[in-house]
Amino acid sequence: MRRQDVQQHTVERMTAPTLEVSAVVSEKTAIVHVAGELDLATAPELENVLHGLERECARIVLDLSHLRFIDSTGLRLAVIEHHRATMDGFEFAIAGANGPVLEVLRLTGLDITLPMAPDVASVVDGRLSNAG
């Protein structure tokens, strides 16, 4: 192969998806704010936060209002956490899902399987749109 036959290609460097997770606990209710992308690479971070809260909370609300992307790993985590809540006797709900995240929940039928609300206040006030 001659040097002039070799084509140069620039490869764009990809950055890892980011996920920001924060939790606020008040009166045995934990509001877990999730922002960014929830996928195979980032799900363990959320899982660790959720598992740390379960012992001290009667209710965990997963606020997805700032989540831009969710894949099957994130969906699986939500289903597992809902099941764990049912088995361990605490409440688990998803709040604020919108845009592409809400569309994925609808396409998979999880919007009718999991307890969901349009916002955190609706969950805290007991106004869940679905009772999974």
C-alpha positions in Angstrom: 0.0 0.0 0.0 1.4 3.3 -1.0 1.4 6.2 1.4 -0.8 8.4 -0.9 -3.4 5.6 -0.9 -3.9 5.9 2.8 -6.8 8.2 3.8 -6.7 10.1 7.0 -9.8 10.1 9.1 -10.5 12.1 12.2 -12.3 10.3 14.9 -14.3 12.4 17.3 -13.6 11.6 20.9 -16.7 10.3 22.7 -17.3 11.3 26.3 -18.9 9.0 28.8 -22.6 9.7 29.6 -23.1 11.6 32.8 -25.6 11.1 35.5 -26.2 13.4 38.5 -28.0 11.9 41.5 -28.9 13.7 44.7 -31.3 12.7 47.5 -33.2 14.7 50.0 -34.8 12.9 52.9 -37.5 14.6 55.0 -40.0 12.8 57.3 -39.2 9.3 55.9 -39.7 10.4 52.3 -36.7 10.5 50.0 -36.8 12.6 46.9 -34.1 11.3 44.5 -33.3 13.8 41.8 -31.9 12.2 38.6 -30.4 14.3 35.8 -28.5 13.3 32.6 -28.4 9.9 31.1 -29.4 6.7 32.9 -27.9 3.7 31.1 -25.6 0.7 31.5 -22.6 2.9 32.5 -24.5 5.1 35.0 -27.2 2.9 36.5 -24.9 1.5 39.3 -24.6 5.0 40.7 -28.3 5.4 41.1 -28.7 1.9 42.3 -26.2 2.6 45.2 -28.1 5.7 46.2 -31.4 3.9 46.2 -30.1 0.9 48.2 -28.7 3.3 50.8 -32.1 4.9 51.3 -34.3 1.9 51.6 -33.6 1.2 55.2 -34.5 4.7 56.4 -37.5 5.6 54.2 -41.1 4.8 54.0 -41.4 6.4 50.5 -38.9 6.9 47.7 -39.8 9.3 44.9 -37.6 9.1 41.8 -37.7 12.5 40.2 -36.9 12.1 36.5 -37.8 15.6 35.4 -34.2 16.4 34.4 -33.4 13.0 32.9 -32.6 13.2 29.2 -32.2 9.5 28.3 -33.0 6.1 29.7 -32.1 2.7 28.3 -33.2 -0.8 29.2 -30.8 -0.9 32.1 -32.5 2.1 33.7 -35.9 0.7 33.0 -34.9 -2.6 34.6 -33.6 -0.7 37.7 -37.0 1.1 38.0 -38.9 -2.2 37.8 -36.6 -3.9 40.3 -36.9 -1.0 42.8 -40.7 -1.1 42.5 -40.7 -4.8 43.2 -38.3 -4.4 46.1 -40.6 -1.6 47.5 -43.6 -3.9 47.3 -41.7 -6.8 49.0 -40.1 -4.6 51.7 -43.1 -2.5 52.5 -42.2 1.0 51.3 -43.6 3.2 48.6 -41.8 3.8 45.3 -42.9 6.2 42.6 -41.6 7.9 39.5 -42.3 11.6 39.1 -41.8 14.2 36.4 -40.8 11.9 33.5 -41.1 13.9 30.3 -39.9 14.0 26.7 -38.0 11.0 25.4 -37.9 9.4 28.9 -41.7 9.5 29.2 -42.0 8.2 25.6 -39.8 5.2 26.4 -41.9 4.5 29.5 -45.1 4.6 27.4 -43.6 2.4 24.6 -42.7 -0.3 27.1 -45.9 -0.1 29.0 -44.2 0.9 32.2 -46.2 4.0 32.5 -49.2 1.8 33.4 -47.2 -0.7 35.4 -45.2 1.6 37.7 -46.7 4.2 40.0 -46.1 7.5 38.2 -47.0 11.1 38.8 -46.5 14.3 36.8 -44.4 15.9 39.5 -43.0 15.3 43.0 -45.7 17.3 44.7 -48.4 14.9 43.3 -46.6 11.9 44.9 -46.1 13.6 48.2 -49.8 14.7 48.2 -50.9 11.1 47.3 -52.0 11.8 43.7 -50.4 9.0 41.8 -51.6 8.7 38.2 -51.0 4.9 38.1 -51.0 2.5 41.0 -48.9 -0.3 39.4 
